């Protein structure tokens, strides 16, 4: 049968995909109507990304049938999928960082005047695409010169430029601020009105319940259920995802908090943040909250030696922190988990063990000779404690799911046994199970006496984990909120400069 009269924009029937030793997608049927947002959810490793890669033409050995607008489609390569009107927005950006925004947006279709590039028309086309996602950047800027959230919007603009009829969005808000998320939702609303079918993959359930028409849950490579969004609760979705009831996602436990461990006075990096003062205590989880552009990541980079301060002092256990590099700060007990695990955090072509031990090479060396074997007990322990799957130290990090890659990144810094651990968006883009594991590890670390600085855009995460939250706005700390005063609403109002003052 080469046609279906269902009128669906996309219909996948009994689709399957095997890898050596595992079934990644097992007899899954999935459909999307024109003008519908169909959410696809599940823990990392559930099979949803593999299912969408089949749709994108990444595999030519899938089983089952795929119908596009009622006609059987063979999707055995990415160009074949693109010709069928399928657009993919991946969580891990596909942009080429050294070249310009314009060249990325118009790759493969740069306009020409005879044998030459038509720069005027190309720039106009790029500006129009950028405007479609609310950006007014110079198209001649290299990707490496713009922020992560701007790059995320450029990625979306690039895919929309191909006029897809079916659009797959994989964690599209992972690097976006709340204002930019609202902008994206407005774009999605416009795409729906234009009749585009949207598959929306996200671990943020509030987003799912806000914009989706239906939700399909996958677990262990199988489809568990498809439901209209109005006929299912968040608790039911979570239970289907993890295979168990989740009564209390955040269970904040009381922790003893000791003397001042980390003191920052008058710290400034001109153009980014100014006259920052705060203290953090032994065993405390101190949250840092703020909108995009508030200066949170720039502050973290100075606090860990990646960038230099123009003014101010940093003290650890009553002594000034010395040195001008991350290595110097690391030697004194300050570790930093970056928000960008692929570009700055992990060497994805290396193994789990190599990544974990890369932070403690000096400790595993004697007379200039590095011994990986000396670090193996630490690797095995961290794999076990963080439930990294598969539990194979020799597995290449690139072959792990996103949640397990994030656990490897956390393990890398836990291996340093830090006195101060600065976490920048530690659970961005990971599933519920991985998030719970990471939260438990953070709380355990604090109970053992480590000082944790938690930078997060996930407001429930800040409310659920932190003893205090510092609100940052336009490069300044404008307010401190104890746990008893913290709520999602109060943090959001404070980050926007509203509500009760300091």
Secondary structure, 3 states (H helix, E strand, C coil): CCECCCCCCEEEEEEEEEECCEEEEEEEEEEECCCCEEEEECCCCCCHHHHHHHHCCCCCCCEEEEEECCEEECCCCHHHHHHCCEEEECCCCCCCCCCEHHHHHCCCCCCEECCEECHHHHHHHHHHHHHHCCCCCCCCCEHHHCCHHHHHHHHHHHHHCCCCCEEEEECCCCCCCHHHHHHHHHHHHHHHHCCCEEEEECCCHHHHHHHCCEEEEEECCEEEEEEEHHHCCHHHHHHHHHCCCCCCCCCCCCCCCCCEEEEEEEEEECCCEEEEEEEEECCCEEEEECCCCCCHHHHHHHHCCCCCCCEEEEEECCEECCCCCHHHHHHCCEEEECCCHHHHHCCCCCEHHHHHHHHHCHHHEECCEECHHHHHHHHHHHHHHCCCCCCCCCCEHHHCCHHHHHHHHHHHHHCCCCCEEEEECCCCCCCHHHHHHHHHHHHHHHHCCCEEEEECCCHHHHHHHCCEEEEEECCEEEEEEEHHHCCHHHHHHHHCCCCCCC
